[in-house]
């Protein structure tokens, strides 16, 4: 099953999509890939790298459940933003107050019907840490769908170190297709997993910013983020001029 999760980030709204085994998409905006199922609720990435999940019931220190704003309890009574003991987001039945809440997977503190797959949670958390400058490398399994050539290019992109850039010509040479810089650019543009496959680290041969799905301003922000968190001793952000 393919599932998508809407997330709110400092860069705007994004959509994470995953199969049972791997992340298959990370795109800007709210469009859900064909055949994917949108999970209930969503996530908001905080400036400190934390993640706030919406549409879930949380456990208070006294063991009672607390409704999210707009939630409906099992009895059908609308929850309040300040919390309503014993309620679950989405109107799902929960245990009586004092016993806590258990989701369908048995994880305490989350409401049934608002379950977010562990891989999507992990992806949101790693993305939040990255955008907060606390993570340089991702540990997520990725499975982008594309042609053999595209997948070869995307694999090469994943080898670009954090805080560094490459040109299209350099990527073409890396995969043994030195004259295919233009085709590399097209594959870069069709990258289905933004940020995790760092197509934002590919620039023009003169160091200029080139096209990016979310716009040049977002690309510049991502590169600036990485530059701020990269010691200069590790290499300059922009490479030596490459006219290929």
C-alpha positions in Angstrom: 0.0 0.0 0.0 1.2 3.5 -0.9 0.4 6.2 1.6 1.0 10.0 1.6 1.4 12.4 4.5 0.9 16.1 4.3 3.6 18.1 6.2 3.9 21.8 6.9 7.6 22.9 6.7 9.5 26.2 6.8 9.7 25.8 3.1 5.9 25.5 2.7 3.6 22.5 2.4 5.1 19.2 1.2 3.8 15.7 0.7 5.7 12.6 1.8 4.8 9.3 0.1 6.0 5.8 1.1 5.3 2.1 0.4 5.7 -0.4 3.1 9.4 -0.7 2.5 10.7 2.7 1.2 10.1 6.4 0.6 8.9 6.8 -3.0 8.1 10.5 -3.1 8.7 13.9 -1.5 7.2 16.8 -3.4 6.4 20.4 -2.8 2.6 21.1 -2.5 -0.4 18.9 -1.6 -0.8 16.7 -4.7 -1.0 13.0 -3.9 0.5 10.5 -6.3 -2.0 8.4 -8.3 -2.9 5.3 -6.3 -1.7 6.7 -2.9 -3.9 6.9 0.2 -3.7 10.0 2.3 -3.3 9.2 6.0 -5.4 11.0 8.5 -4.0 14.1 10.0 -0.6 15.5 9.0 2.6 16.8 10.5 4.1 20.2 11.2 7.9 20.5 11.4 9.0 22.9 14.1 12.0 25.2 14.0 13.9 23.1 16.5 13.6 20.0 14.3 10.7 18.5 16.2 7.5 17.2 14.6 4.0 18.0 15.7 1.4 15.5 14.4 -2.1 16.8 13.9 -5.4 14.9 14.2 -4.2 12.7 17.0 -5.1 12.3 20.6 -2.3 12.9 23.1 -1.9 11.5 26.6 -1.8 13.9 29.5 0.3 13.3 32.6 -2.8 12.0 34.4 -3.3 9.3 31.8 -6.3 10.8 30.2 -6.6 11.5 26.5 -6.6 15.0 25.1 -8.4 15.9 21.9 -6.8 17.9 19.1 -8.7 21.0 18.1 -11.8 20.1 16.2 -11.7 16.4 17.2 -14.9 14.5 18.0 -15.1 12.1 20.9 -16.6 8.6 20.7 -19.9 9.9 22.0 -20.0 12.5 19.2 -19.3 15.5 21.3 -17.0 18.0 19.6 -13.6 18.3 21.3 -12.2 21.7 22.4 -8.8 23.2 21.5 -8.0 23.0 25.2 -8.5 19.3 25.2 -11.4 17.0 26.1 -10.6 13.9 28.3 -11.5 10.6 26.7 -11.8 11.8 23.1 -10.0 10.5 20.1 -9.4 12.4 16.8 -11.7 11.3 14.1 -14.4 10.1 16.5 -12.8 6.7 17.1 -13.7 4.7 20.2 -11.0 4.9 22.9 -10.6 3.5 26.4 -12.3 5.2 29.3 -10.5 8.3 30.8 -7.7 7.3 33.0 -6.8 4.2 31.0 -5.1 6.1 28.2 -5.5 5.8 24.4 -4.3 3.0 22.2 -4.1 3.2 18.4 -4.9 0.3 16.1 -1.2 -0.7 16.1 -1.1 -0.7 19.9 1.0 2.4 20.3 0.0 4.3 23.4 -0.9 8.0 23.0 -2.3 8.0 19.5 -5.9 7.7 18.3 -7.1 4.9 16.2 -7.9 6.2 12.7 -5.0 8.7 12.9 -2.2 6.2 12.6 0.7 7.3 10.6 3.0 4.5 9.3 6.3 4.3 11.1 8.3 5.0 7.9 6.4 8.2 7.2 7.0 9.3 10.8 10.7 8.6 10.6 10.9 10.5 7.3 9.1 13.5 8.8 11.4 13.5 11.8 14.6 13.3 9.7 13.4 16.0 7.4 12.6 18.2 10.4 16.1 17.7 11.8 17.6 18.5 8.4 15.7 21.7 8.0 16.7 22.7 11.5 20.4 22.2 10.7 20.7 19.2 13.0 21.0 16.4 10.3 23.4 16.1 7.4 22.6 12.6 6.2 19.4 10.7 5.8 19.0 7.0 6.8 15.8 6.4 4.9 15.3 3.6 2.3 14.5 5.3 -1.0 12.8 3.7 -4.1 12.3 6.4 -6.8 10.4 5.2 -9.9 12.1 6.0 -13.2 14.1 4.8 -16.1 17.4 3.1 -15.7 19.2 6.3 -16.8 17.2 8.4 -14.4 17.8 6.1 -11.5 21.5 6.2 -12.3 21.5 10.0 -12.2 19.6 10.0 -9.0 22.0 7.6 -7.4 24.9 9.9 -8.4 23.1 12.9 -6.8 22.9 11.0 -3.5 26.8 10.9 -3.5 27.1 14.7 -3.5 28.3 15.6 0.1 26.2 17.9 2.3 27.2 21.5 1.7 28.8 20.9 -1.7 27.6 21.2 -5.2 28.2 19.6 -8.6 27.5 20.7 -12.2 25.4 18.7 -14.7 28.6 18.0 -16.6 30.3 16.6 -13.5 27.3 14.3 -12.9 27.3 13.1 -16.5 31.0 12.3 -16.3 30.5 10.5 -13.0 28.0 8.1 -14.5 30.2 7.6 -17.6 28.0 9.7 -20.0 30.2 12.7 -20.4 28.2 14.2 -23.3 24.9 13.7 -21.6 24.8 16.8 -19.4 21.5 18.0 -20.9 19.9 14.6 -20.3 21.3 14.7 -16.7 19.5 18.0 -16.3 16.2 16.5 -17.5 16.6 13.6 -15.1 17.5 16.0 -12.3 14.3 17.9 -13.0 12.2 14.7 -12.7 13.6 13.7 -9.4 10.5 12.4 -7.4 12.1 12.6 -4.0 13.1 16.2 -3.3 15.8 17.0 -0.7 16.3 13.3 0.2 17.8 12.9 -3.3 19.6 16.3 -3.3 18.9 17.6 -6.8 19.2 21.1 -5.2 23.0 20.5 -5.1 23.3 20.6 -8.9 24.1 24.0 -10.3 25.2 25.6 -13.6 28.8 25.3 -14.9 29.3 29.0 -14.0 28.0 28.5 -10.5 24.6 30.0 -11.3 21.3 28.7 -9.9 19.4 26.6 -12.4 15.7 25.4 -12.4 14.2 23.8 -9.3 10.7 22.4 -8.9 9.9 24.6 -6.0 11.6 27.6 -7.5 15.1 29.1 -7.3 14.4 30.9 -4.0 13.8 27.5 -2.3 16.9 26.0 -3.9 19.0 29.0 -2.6 17.6 28.5 0.9 18.5 24.8 0.9 22.1 25.6 -0.2 22.4 28.4 2.3 21.2 26.1 5.1 23.9 23.6 4.2 26.6 26.2 3.9 25.8 27.6 7.3 26.2 24.1 8.8 29.3 23.1 6.9 32.8 24.0 8.1 34.7 25.7 5.3 37.6 23.2 5.8 35.3 20.6 4.2 35.3 22.3 0.9 33.7 25.3 -0.8 30.0 25.3 -1.5 30.5 26.1 -5.2 33.0 24.0 -7.3 35.8 25.2 -9.5 34.3 26.4 -12.8 33.4 23.6 -15.2 32.5 24.5 -18.7 31.4 21.0 -19.8 
